[in-house]
Amino acid sequence: MLEEIDKHDFLYQKRTYRGQFNPAALLFNANLQEFATRVSYISNLQTLGKLSPAESYEQIDALWNQLKSSYSSLGYNNLEN
């Protein structure tokens, strides 16, 4: 019998963290993986014509700002624009 696959786990796969462990680095790694996955989906939707370049840019820009905010809130303050 096949194991049931959770749609969220299938769409947003997480890779194991291999860096030096600390809670902030682990959380930022998870945020970075989610950013990369979502940017990939947005890029694919734009390539298929489902999103305009402007919509894609706006969505990716919003995701980038969320990632920068996450980075700062975790105590990393030297992220460049």
PDB file of N, CA, C and O in Angstrom:
ATOM      1  N   MET A   1       0.837  -1.172   0.000  1.00  0.00           N
ATOM      2  CA  MET A   1       0.000   0.000   0.000  1.00  0.00           C
ATOM      3  C   MET A   1       0.890   1.248   0.000  1.00  0.00           C
ATOM      4  O   MET A   1       1.888   1.311   0.719  1.00  0.00           O
ATOM      5  N   LEU A   2       0.518   2.225  -0.808  1.00  0.00           N
ATOM      6  CA  LEU A   2       1.298   3.450  -0.916  1.00  0.00           C
ATOM      7  C   LEU A   2       1.042   4.373   0.259  1.00  0.00           C
ATOM      8  O   LEU A   2      -0.084   4.495   0.742  1.00  0.00           O
ATOM      9  N   GLU A   3       2.110   5.024   0.712  1.00  0.00           N
ATOM     10  CA  GLU A   3       1.997   5.989   1.790  1.00  0.00           C
ATOM     11  C   GLU A   3       1.404   7.278   1.236  1.00  0.00           C
ATOM     12  O   GLU A   3       1.786   7.726   0.155  1.00  0.00           O
ATOM     13  N   GLU A   4       0.475   7.874   1.975  1.00  0.00           N
ATOM     14  CA  GLU A   4      -0.146   9.114   1.536  1.00  0.00           C
ATOM     15  C   GLU A   4       0.860  10.260   1.672  1.00  0.00           C
ATOM     16  O   GLU A   4       1.523  10.397   2.700  1.00  0.00           O
ATOM     17  N   ILE A   5       0.964  11.074   0.628  1.00  0.00           N
ATOM     18  CA  ILE A   5       1.916  12.182   0.605  1.00  0.00           C
ATOM     19  C   ILE A   5       1.166  13.475   0.890  1.00  0.00           C
ATOM     20  O   ILE A   5       0.156  13.771   0.252  1.00  0.00           O
ATOM     21  N   ASP A   6       1.663  14.235   1.840  1.00  0.00           N
ATOM     22  CA  ASP A   6       1.092  15.533   2.166  1.00  0.00           C
ATOM     23  C   ASP A   6       1.449  16.521   1.053  1.00  0.00           C
ATOM     24  O   ASP A   6       2.616  16.649   0.681  1.00  0.00           O
ATOM     25  N   LYS A   7       0.439  17.218   0.526  1.00  0.00           N
ATOM     26  CA  LYS A   7       0.662  18.161  -0.575  1.00  0.00           C
ATOM     27  C   LYS A   7       1.680  19.234  -0.198  1.00  0.00           C
ATOM     28  O   LYS A   7       2.538  19.581  -1.010  1.00  0.00           O
ATOM     29  N   HIS A   8       1.598  19.759   1.014  1.00  0.00           N
ATOM     30  CA  HIS A   8       2.534  20.811   1.447  1.00  0.00           C
ATOM     31  C   HIS A   8       3.964  20.281   1.472  1.00  0.00           C
ATOM     32  O   HIS A   8       4.885  20.963   1.022  1.00  0.00           O
ATOM     33  N   ASP A   9       4.159  19.066   1.996  1.00  0.00           N
ATOM     34  CA  ASP A   9       5.499  18.479   2.037  1.00  0.00           C
ATOM     35  C   ASP A   9       6.036  18.215   0.633  1.00  0.00           C
ATOM     36  O   ASP A   9       7.239  18.322   0.392  1.00  0.00           O
ATOM     37  N   PHE A  10       5.141  17.870  -0.290  1.00  0.00           N
ATOM     38  CA  PHE A  10       5.555  17.614  -1.664  1.00  0.00           C
ATOM     39  C   PHE A  10       5.978  18.909  -2.360  1.00  0.00           C
ATOM     40  O   PHE A  10       7.001  18.948  -3.043  1.00  0.00           O
ATOM     41  N   LEU A  11       5.185  19.963  -2.182  1.00  0.00           N
ATOM     42  CA  LEU A  11       5.460  21.222  -2.860  1.00  0.00           C
ATOM     43  C   LEU A  11       6.596  22.016  -2.228  1.00  0.00           C
ATOM     44  O   LEU A  11       7.341  22.698  -2.933  1.00  0.00           O
ATOM     45  N   TYR A  12       6.736  21.933  -0.915  1.00  0.00           N
ATOM     46  CA  TYR A  12       7.737  22.713  -0.195  1.00  0.00           C
ATOM     47  C   TYR A  12       8.689  21.785   0.540  1.00  0.00           C
ATOM     48  O   TYR A  12       8.705  21.735   1.770  1.00  0.00           O
ATOM     49  N   GLN A  13       9.470  21.064  -0.220  1.00  0.00           N
ATOM     50  CA  GLN A  13      10.408  20.114   0.361  1.00  0.00           C
ATOM     51  C   GLN A  13      11.521  20.842   1.089  1.00  0.00           C
ATOM     52  O   GLN A  13      12.014  21.870   0.626  1.00  0.00           O
ATOM     53  N   LYS A  14      11.906  20.307   2.220  1.00  0.00           N
ATOM     54  CA  LYS A  14      13.004  20.881   3.004  1.00  0.00           C
ATOM     55  C   LYS A  14      14.215  19.961   2.909  1.00  0.00           C
ATOM     56  O   LYS A  14      14.085  18.737   2.930  1.00  0.00           O
ATOM     57  N   ARG A  15      15.360  20.552   2.807  1.00  0.00           N
ATOM     58  CA  ARG A  15      16.618  19.808   2.808  1.00  0.00           C
ATOM     59  C   ARG A  15      17.202  19.882   4.208  1.00  0.00           C
ATOM     60  O   ARG A  15      16.909  20.811   4.960  1.00  0.00           O
ATOM     61  N   THR A  16      18.013  18.919   4.553  1.00  0.00           N
ATOM     62  CA  THR A  16      18.615  18.916   5.882  1.00  0.00           C
ATOM     63  C   THR A  16      19.645  20.038   5.993  1.00  0.00           C
ATOM     64  O   THR A  16      20.298  20.409   5.017  1.00  0.00           O
ATOM     65  N   TYR A  17      19.771  20.562   7.202  1.00  0.00           N
ATOM     66  CA  TYR A  17      20.710  21.639   7.481  1.00  0.00           C
ATOM     67  C   TYR A  17      22.065  21.034   7.804  1.00  0.00           C
ATOM     68  O   TYR A  17      22.158  20.133   8.638  1.00  0.00           O
ATOM     69  N   ARG A  18      23.115  21.517   7.157  1.00  0.00           N
ATOM     70  CA  ARG A  18      24.447  20.944   7.325  1.00  0.00           C
ATOM     71  C   ARG A  18      25.460  21.909   7.933  1.00  0.00           C
ATOM     72  O   ARG A  18      26.623  21.549   8.121  1.00  0.00           O
ATOM     73  N   GLY A  19      25.033  23.121   8.240  1.00  0.00           N
ATOM     74  CA  GLY A  19      25.947  24.102   8.799  1.00  0.00           C
ATOM     75  C   GLY A  19      26.140  23.912  10.295  1.00  0.00           C
ATOM     76  O   GLY A  19      25.582  23.003  10.909  1.00  0.00           O
ATOM     77  N   GLN A  20      26.952  24.805  10.863  1.00  0.00           N
ATOM     78  CA  GLN A  20      27.167  24.775  12.294  1.00  0.00           C
ATOM     79  C   GLN A  20      25.846  25.142  12.967  1.00  0.00           C
ATOM     80  O   GLN A  20      25.236  26.156  12.630  1.00  0.00           O
ATOM     81  N   PHE A  21      25.405  24.319  13.916  1.00  0.00           N
ATOM     82  CA  PHE A  21      24.071  24.483  14.469  1.00  0.00           C
ATOM     83  C   PHE A  21      23.991  25.620  15.474  1.00  0.00           C
ATOM     84  O   PHE A  21      24.790  25.726  16.404  1.00  0.00           O
ATOM     85  N   ASN A  22      23.000  26.457  15.248  1.00  0.00           N
ATOM     86  CA  ASN A  22      22.464  27.359  16.253  1.00  0.00           C
ATOM     87  C   ASN A  22      21.035  27.654  15.800  1.00  0.00           C
ATOM     88  O   ASN A  22      20.758  27.629  14.601  1.00  0.00           O
ATOM     89  N   PRO A  23      20.129  27.930  16.727  1.00  0.00           N
ATOM     90  CA  PRO A  23      18.714  28.079  16.357  1.00  0.00           C
ATOM     91  C   PRO A  23      18.456  29.140  15.289  1.00  0.00           C
ATOM     92  O   PRO A  23      17.636  28.930  14.396  1.00  0.00           O
ATOM     93  N   ALA A  24      19.148  30.276  15.372  1.00  0.00           N
ATOM     94  CA  ALA A  24      18.928  31.341  14.393  1.00  0.00           C
ATOM     95  C   ALA A  24      19.346  30.898  12.993  1.00  0.00           C
ATOM     96  O   ALA A  24      18.639  31.166  12.022  1.00  0.00           O
ATOM     97  N   ALA A  25      20.474  30.230  12.885  1.00  0.00           N
ATOM     98  CA  ALA A  25      20.950  29.763  11.572  1.00  0.00           C
ATOM     99  C   ALA A  25      20.012  28.718  10.998  1.00  0.00           C
ATOM    100  O   ALA A  25      19.758  28.711   9.793  1.00  0.00           O
ATOM    101  N   LEU A  26      19.500  27.843  11.833  1.00  0.00           N
ATOM    102  CA  LEU A  26      18.562  26.814  11.374  1.00  0.00           C
ATOM    103  C   LEU A  26      17.273  27.452  10.868  1.00  0.00           C
ATOM    104  O   LEU A  26      16.758  27.062   9.820  1.00  0.00           O
ATOM    105  N   LEU A  27      16.751  28.426  11.601  1.00  0.00           N
ATOM    106  CA  LEU A  27      15.527  29.099  11.187  1.00  0.00           C
ATOM    107  C   LEU A  27      15.744  29.889   9.904  1.00  0.00           C
ATOM    108  O   LEU A  27      14.895  29.862   9.012  1.00  0.00           O
ATOM    109  N   PHE A  28      16.871  30.593   9.799  1.00  0.00           N
ATOM    110  CA  PHE A  28      17.129  31.338   8.572  1.00  0.00           C
ATOM    111  C   PHE A  28      17.277  30.392   7.381  1.00  0.00           C
ATOM    112  O   PHE A  28      16.819  30.703   6.282  1.00  0.00           O
ATOM    113  N   ASN A  29      17.911  29.244   7.593  1.00  0.00           N
ATOM    114  CA  ASN A  29      18.043  28.265   6.522  1.00  0.00           C
ATOM    115  C   ASN A  29      16.672  27.812   6.024  1.00  0.00           C
ATOM    116  O   ASN A  29      16.465  27.685   4.817  1.00  0.00           O
ATOM    117  N   ALA A  30      15.744  27.570   6.933  1.00  0.00           N
ATOM    118  CA  ALA A  30      14.387  27.174   6.542  1.00  0.00           C
ATOM    119  C   ALA A  30      13.717  28.298   5.751  1.00  0.00           C
ATOM    120  O   ALA A  30      13.058  28.041   4.743  1.00  0.00           O
ATOM    121  N   ASN A  31      13.884  29.542   6.205  1.00  0.00           N
ATOM    122  CA  ASN A  31      13.316  30.689   5.486  1.00  0.00           C
ATOM    123  C   ASN A  31      13.935  30.837   4.099  1.00  0.00           C
ATOM    124  O   ASN A  31      13.239  31.144   3.130  1.00  0.00           O
ATOM    125  N   LEU A  32      15.233  30.619   4.011  1.00  0.00           N
ATOM    126  CA  LEU A  32      15.931  30.721   2.726  1.00  0.00           C
ATOM    127  C   LEU A  32      15.457  29.634   1.755  1.00  0.00           C
ATOM    128  O   LEU A  32      15.275  29.900   0.567  1.00  0.00           O
ATOM    129  N   GLN A  33      15.260  28.423   2.254  1.00  0.00           N
ATOM    130  CA  GLN A  33      14.756  27.339   1.402  1.00  0.00           C
ATOM    131  C   GLN A  33      13.349  27.654   0.890  1.00  0.00           C
ATOM    132  O   GLN A  33      13.038  27.407  -0.275  1.00  0.00           O
ATOM    133  N   GLU A  34      12.502  28.202   1.766  1.00  0.00           N
ATOM    134  CA  GLU A  34      11.154  28.563   1.339  1.00  0.00           C
ATOM    135  C   GLU A  34      11.205  29.673   0.293  1.00  0.00           C
ATOM    136  O   GLU A  34      10.456  29.635  -0.684  1.00  0.00           O
ATOM    137  N   PHE A  35      12.076  30.656   0.486  1.00  0.00           N
ATOM    138  CA  PHE A  35      12.254  31.734  -0.492  1.00  0.00           C
ATOM    139  C   PHE A  35      12.644  31.155  -1.852  1.00  0.00           C
ATOM    140  O   PHE A  35      12.051  31.502  -2.873  1.00  0.00           O
ATOM    141  N   ALA A  36      13.634  30.279  -1.860  1.00  0.00           N
ATOM    142  CA  ALA A  36      14.118  29.698  -3.120  1.00  0.00           C
ATOM    143  C   ALA A  36      13.021  28.898  -3.826  1.00  0.00           C
ATOM    144  O   ALA A  36      12.884  28.973  -5.047  1.00  0.00           O
ATOM    145  N   THR A  37      12.257  28.148  -3.070  1.00  0.00           N
ATOM    146  CA  THR A  37      11.178  27.350  -3.654  1.00  0.00           C
ATOM    147  C   THR A  37      10.115  28.249  -4.266  1.00  0.00           C
ATOM    148  O   THR A  37       9.668  28.020  -5.389  1.00  0.00           O
ATOM    149  N   ARG A  38       9.718  29.263  -3.527  1.00  0.00           N
ATOM    150  CA  ARG A  38       8.671  30.161  -4.028  1.00  0.00           C
ATOM    151  C   ARG A  38       9.142  30.963  -5.241  1.00  0.00           C
ATOM    152  O   ARG A  38       8.365  31.179  -6.171  1.00  0.00           O
ATOM    153  N   VAL A  39      10.394  31.404  -5.247  1.00  0.00           N
ATOM    154  CA  VAL A  39      10.931  32.117  -6.409  1.00  0.00           C
ATOM    155  C   VAL A  39      10.922  31.189  -7.625  1.00  0.00           C
ATOM    156  O   VAL A  39      10.611  31.623  -8.734  1.00  0.00           O
ATOM    157  N   SER A  40      11.254  29.945  -7.424  1.00  0.00           N
ATOM    158  CA  SER A  40      11.225  28.975  -8.523  1.00  0.00           C
ATOM    159  C   SER A  40       9.821  28.840  -9.103  1.00  0.00           C
ATOM    160  O   SER A  40       9.644  28.844 -10.321  1.00  0.00           O
ATOM    161  N   TYR A  41       8.817  28.722  -8.222  1.00  0.00           N
ATOM    162  CA  TYR A  41       7.437  28.616  -8.697  1.00  0.00           C
ATOM    163  C   TYR A  41       6.998  29.877  -9.438  1.00  0.00           C
ATOM    164  O   TYR A  41       6.365  29.793 -10.490  1.00  0.00           O
ATOM    165  N   ILE A  42       7.329  31.033  -8.897  1.00  0.00           N
ATOM    166  CA  ILE A  42       6.955  32.292  -9.548  1.00  0.00           C
ATOM    167  C   ILE A  42       7.622  32.391 -10.920  1.00  0.00           C
ATOM    168  O   ILE A  42       6.986  32.798 -11.893  1.00  0.00           O
ATOM    169  N   SER A  43       8.883  32.025 -10.996  1.00  0.00           N
ATOM    170  CA  SER A  43       9.605  32.064 -12.277  1.00  0.00           C
ATOM    171  C   SER A  43       8.970  31.127 -13.293  1.00  0.00           C
ATOM    172  O   SER A  43       8.827  31.477 -14.465  1.00  0.00           O
ATOM    173  N   ASN A  44       8.596  29.951 -12.847  1.00  0.00           N
ATOM    174  CA  ASN A  44       7.950  29.005 -13.755  1.00  0.00           C
ATOM    175  C   ASN A  44       6.598  29.517 -14.223  1.00  0.00           C
ATOM    176  O   ASN A  44       6.260  29.371 -15.398  1.00  0.00           O
ATOM    177  N   LEU A  45       5.815  30.115 -13.327  1.00  0.00           N
ATOM    178  CA  LEU A  45       4.519  30.668 -13.728  1.00  0.00           C
ATOM    179  C   LEU A  45       4.689  31.806 -14.728  1.00  0.00           C
ATOM    180  O   LEU A  45       3.890  31.950 -15.653  1.00  0.00           O
ATOM    181  N   GLN A  46       5.729  32.613 -14.540  1.00  0.00           N
ATOM    182  CA  GLN A  46       5.981  33.700 -15.477  1.00  0.00           C
ATOM    183  C   GLN A  46       6.412  33.140 -16.834  1.00  0.00           C
ATOM    184  O   GLN A  46       5.980  33.636 -17.875  1.00  0.00           O
ATOM    185  N   THR A  47       7.245  32.128 -16.824  1.00  0.00           N
ATOM    186  CA  THR A  47       7.692  31.507 -18.067  1.00  0.00           C
ATOM    187  C   THR A  47       6.517  30.909 -18.842  1.00  0.00           C
ATOM    188  O   THR A  47       6.490  30.957 -20.072  1.00  0.00           O
ATOM    189  N   LEU A  48       5.549  30.349 -18.120  1.00  0.00           N
ATOM    190  CA  LEU A  48       4.372  29.746 -18.756  1.00  0.00           C
ATOM    191  C   LEU A  48       3.316  30.776 -19.152  1.00  0.00           C
ATOM    192  O   LEU A  48       2.299  30.421 -19.749  1.00  0.00           O
ATOM    193  N   GLY A  49       3.550  32.048 -18.826  1.00  0.00           N
ATOM    194  CA  GLY A  49       2.603  33.089 -19.179  1.00  0.00           C
ATOM    195  C   GLY A  49       1.461  33.255 -18.193  1.00  0.00           C
ATOM    196  O   GLY A  49       0.503  33.969 -18.487  1.00  0.00           O
ATOM    197  N   LYS A  50       1.532  32.628 -17.050  1.00  0.00           N
ATOM    198  CA  LYS A  50       0.473  32.734 -16.046  1.00  0.00           C
ATOM    199  C   LYS A  50       0.617  33.995 -15.198  1.00  0.00           C
ATOM    200  O   LYS A  50      -0.357  34.458 -14.604  1.00  0.00           O
ATOM    201  N   LEU A  51       1.816  34.548 -15.139  1.00  0.00           N
ATOM    202  CA  LEU A  51       2.083  35.801 -14.438  1.00  0.00           C
ATOM    203  C   LEU A  51       2.840  36.723 -15.377  1.00  0.00           C
ATOM    204  O   LEU A  51       3.664  36.278 -16.176  1.00  0.00           O
ATOM    205  N   SER A  52       2.550  38.011 -15.271  1.00  0.00           N
ATOM    206  CA  SER A  52       3.308  38.972 -16.074  1.00  0.00           C
ATOM    207  C   SER A  52       4.675  39.191 -15.427  1.00  0.00           C
ATOM    208  O   SER A  52       4.861  38.895 -14.246  1.00  0.00           O
ATOM    209  N   PRO A  53       5.626  39.707 -16.196  1.00  0.00           N
ATOM    210  CA  PRO A  53       6.922  40.025 -15.595  1.00  0.00           C
ATOM    211  C   PRO A  53       6.793  40.999 -14.414  1.00  0.00           C
ATOM    212  O   PRO A  53       7.507  40.863 -13.420  1.00  0.00           O
ATOM    213  N   ALA A  54       5.897  41.968 -14.521  1.00  0.00           N
ATOM    214  CA  ALA A  54       5.714  42.940 -13.433  1.00  0.00           C
ATOM    215  C   ALA A  54       5.160  42.255 -12.182  1.00  0.00           C
ATOM    216  O   ALA A  54       5.624  42.524 -11.075  1.00  0.00           O
ATOM    217  N   GLU A  55       4.168  41.370 -12.349  1.00  0.00           N
ATOM    218  CA  GLU A  55       3.612  40.639 -11.207  1.00  0.00           C
ATOM    219  C   GLU A  55       4.674  39.754 -10.567  1.00  0.00           C
ATOM    220  O   GLU A  55       4.780  39.668  -9.344  1.00  0.00           O
ATOM    221  N   SER A  56       5.444  39.112 -11.405  1.00  0.00           N
ATOM    222  CA  SER A  56       6.507  38.239 -10.900  1.00  0.00           C
ATOM    223  C   SER A  56       7.524  39.040 -10.099  1.00  0.00           C
ATOM    224  O   SER A  56       7.942  38.631  -9.016  1.00  0.00           O
ATOM    225  N   TYR A  57       7.914  40.179 -10.643  1.00  0.00           N
ATOM    226  CA  TYR A  57       8.879  41.036  -9.952  1.00  0.00           C
ATOM    227  C   TYR A  57       8.335  41.465  -8.593  1.00  0.00           C
ATOM    228  O   TYR A  57       9.037  41.387  -7.585  1.00  0.00           O
ATOM    229  N   GLU A  58       7.086  41.917  -8.568  1.00  0.00           N
ATOM    230  CA  GLU A  58       6.482  42.385  -7.319  1.00  0.00           C
ATOM    231  C   GLU A  58       6.433  41.272  -6.271  1.00  0.00           C
ATOM    232  O   GLU A  58       6.737  41.507  -5.102  1.00  0.00           O
ATOM    233  N   GLN A  59       6.054  40.067  -6.685  1.00  0.00           N
ATOM    234  CA  GLN A  59       5.980  38.951  -5.753  1.00  0.00           C
ATOM    235  C   GLN A  59       7.366  38.567  -5.229  1.00  0.00           C
ATOM    236  O   GLN A  59       7.539  38.318  -4.036  1.00  0.00           O
ATOM    237  N   ILE A  60       8.337  38.521  -6.116  1.00  0.00           N
ATOM    238  CA  ILE A  60       9.705  38.167  -5.696  1.00  0.00           C
ATOM    239  C   ILE A  60      10.290  39.266  -4.819  1.00  0.00           C
ATOM    240  O   ILE A  60      10.991  38.975  -3.850  1.00  0.00           O
ATOM    241  N   ASP A  61      10.010  40.521  -5.148  1.00  0.00           N
ATOM    242  CA  ASP A  61      10.486  41.627  -4.324  1.00  0.00           C
ATOM    243  C   ASP A  61       9.889  41.540  -2.912  1.00  0.00           C
ATOM    244  O   ASP A  61      10.591  41.772  -1.929  1.00  0.00           O
ATOM    245  N   ALA A  62       8.612  41.209  -2.812  1.00  0.00           N
ATOM    246  CA  ALA A  62       7.967  41.064  -1.500  1.00  0.00           C
ATOM    247  C   ALA A  62       8.596  39.907  -0.720  1.00  0.00           C
ATOM    248  O   ALA A  62       8.839  40.025   0.481  1.00  0.00           O
ATOM    249  N   LEU A  63       8.857  38.800  -1.397  1.00  0.00           N
ATOM    250  CA  LEU A  63       9.506  37.664  -0.738  1.00  0.00           C
ATOM    251  C   LEU A  63      10.907  38.038  -0.271  1.00  0.00           C
ATOM    252  O   LEU A  63      11.320  37.655   0.824  1.00  0.00           O
ATOM    253  N   TRP A  64      11.641  38.787  -1.098  1.00  0.00           N
ATOM    254  CA  TRP A  64      12.995  39.216  -0.737  1.00  0.00           C
ATOM    255  C   TRP A  64      12.966  40.099   0.511  1.00  0.00           C
ATOM    256  O   TRP A  64      13.798  39.952   1.407  1.00  0.00           O
ATOM    257  N   ASN A  65      11.999  41.018   0.558  1.00  0.00           N
ATOM    258  CA  ASN A  65      11.883  41.887   1.728  1.00  0.00           C
ATOM    259  C   ASN A  65      11.548  41.087   2.986  1.00  0.00           C
ATOM    260  O   ASN A  65      12.043  41.401   4.068  1.00  0.00           O
ATOM    261  N   GLN A  66      10.712  40.055   2.852  1.00  0.00           N
ATOM    262  CA  GLN A  66      10.414  39.177   3.987  1.00  0.00           C
ATOM    263  C   GLN A  66      11.679  38.459   4.444  1.00  0.00           C
ATOM    264  O   GLN A  66      11.923  38.331   5.644  1.00  0.00           O
ATOM    265  N   LEU A  67      12.477  37.996   3.498  1.00  0.00           N
ATOM    266  CA  LEU A  67      13.714  37.295   3.834  1.00  0.00           C
ATOM    267  C   LEU A  67      14.697  38.231   4.535  1.00  0.00           C
ATOM    268  O   LEU A  67      15.325  37.845   5.522  1.00  0.00           O
ATOM    269  N   LYS A  68      14.834  39.464   4.028  1.00  0.00           N
ATOM    270  CA  LYS A  68      15.709  40.443   4.670  1.00  0.00           C
ATOM    271  C   LYS A  68      15.244  40.745   6.088  1.00  0.00           C
ATOM    272  O   LYS A  68      16.059  40.857   7.003  1.00  0.00           O
ATOM    273  N   SER A  69      13.940  40.876   6.268  1.00  0.00           N
ATOM    274  CA  SER A  69      13.381  41.139   7.591  1.00  0.00           C
ATOM    275  C   SER A  69      13.670  39.980   8.534  1.00  0.00           C
ATOM    276  O   SER A  69      14.017  40.188   9.697  1.00  0.00           O
ATOM    277  N   SER A  70      13.525  38.765   8.031  1.00  0.00           N
ATOM    278  CA  SER A  70      13.824  37.569   8.821  1.00  0.00           C
ATOM    279  C   SER A  70      15.289  37.572   9.229  1.00  0.00           C
ATOM    280  O   SER A  70      15.623  37.287  10.379  1.00  0.00           O
ATOM    281  N   TYR A  71      16.156  37.895   8.286  1.00  0.00           N
ATOM    282  CA  TYR A  71      17.592  37.919   8.536  1.00  0.00           C
ATOM    283  C   TYR A  71      17.928  38.908   9.647  1.00  0.00           C
ATOM    284  O   TYR A  71      18.689  38.595  10.562  1.00  0.00           O
ATOM    285  N   SER A  72      17.351  40.104   9.554  1.00  0.00           N
ATOM    286  CA  SER A  72      17.604  41.136  10.564  1.00  0.00           C
ATOM    287  C   SER A  72      17.030  40.753  11.919  1.00  0.00           C
ATOM    288  O   SER A  72      17.682  40.947  12.945  1.00  0.00           O
ATOM    289  N   SER A  73      15.819  40.212  11.934  1.00  0.00           N
ATOM    290  CA  SER A  73      15.181  39.872  13.203  1.00  0.00           C
ATOM    291  C   SER A  73      15.892  38.729  13.914  1.00  0.00           C
ATOM    292  O   SER A  73      15.738  38.564  15.124  1.00  0.00           O
ATOM    293  N   LEU A  74      16.664  37.944  13.184  1.00  0.00           N
ATOM    294  CA  LEU A  74      17.419  36.850  13.791  1.00  0.00           C
ATOM    295  C   LEU A  74      18.789  37.311  14.307  1.00  0.00           C
ATOM    296  O   LEU A  74      19.572  36.514  14.824  1.00  0.00           O
ATOM    297  N   GLY A  75      19.058  38.602  14.158  1.00  0.00           N
ATOM    298  CA  GLY A  75      20.295  39.143  14.712  1.00  0.00           C
ATOM    299  C   GLY A  75      21.418  39.305  13.721  1.00  0.00           C
ATOM    300  O   GLY A  75      22.533  39.661  14.102  1.00  0.00           O
ATOM    301  N   TYR A  76      21.149  39.051  12.461  1.00  0.00           N
ATOM    302  CA  TYR A  76      22.146  39.277  11.427  1.00  0.00           C
ATOM    303  C   TYR A  76      21.872  40.662  10.852  1.00  0.00           C
ATOM    304  O   TYR A  76      20.806  40.891  10.281  1.00  0.00           O
ATOM    305  N   ASN A  77      22.808  41.580  10.993  1.00  0.00           N
ATOM    306  CA  ASN A  77      22.537  42.955  10.593  1.00  0.00           C
ATOM    307  C   ASN A  77      23.387  43.454   9.446  1.00  0.00           C
ATOM    308  O   ASN A  77      23.312  44.634   9.104  1.00  0.00           O
ATOM    309  N   ASN A  78      24.191  42.602   8.841  1.00  0.00           N
ATOM    310  CA  ASN A  78      25.081  43.087   7.796  1.00  0.00           C
ATOM    311  C   ASN A  78      24.679  42.630   6.403  1.00  0.00           C
ATOM    312  O   ASN A  78      25.535  42.506   5.528  1.00  0.00           O
ATOM    313  N   LEU A  79      23.385  42.374   6.179  1.00  0.00           N
ATOM    314  CA  LEU A  79      22.902  41.976   4.855  1.00  0.00           C
ATOM    315  C   LEU A  79      22.856  43.197   3.945  1.00  0.00           C
ATOM    316  O   LEU A  79      22.249  44.213   4.283  1.00  0.00           O
ATOM    317  N   GLU A  80      23.495  43.088   2.803  1.00  0.00           N
ATOM    318  CA  GLU A  80      23.507  44.182   1.828  1.00  0.00           C
ATOM    319  C   GLU A  80      22.175  44.220   1.091  1.00  0.00           C
ATOM    320  O   GLU A  80      21.444  43.230   1.079  1.00  0.00           O
ATOM    321  N   ASN A  81      21.856  45.359   0.476  1.00  0.00           N
ATOM    322  CA  ASN A  81      20.625  45.508  -0.316  1.00  0.00           C
ATOM    323  C   ASN A  81      20.684  44.518  -1.415  1.00  0.00           C
ATOM    324  O   ASN A  81      19.762  44.440  -2.226  1.00  0.00           O
TER     325      ASN A  81
END
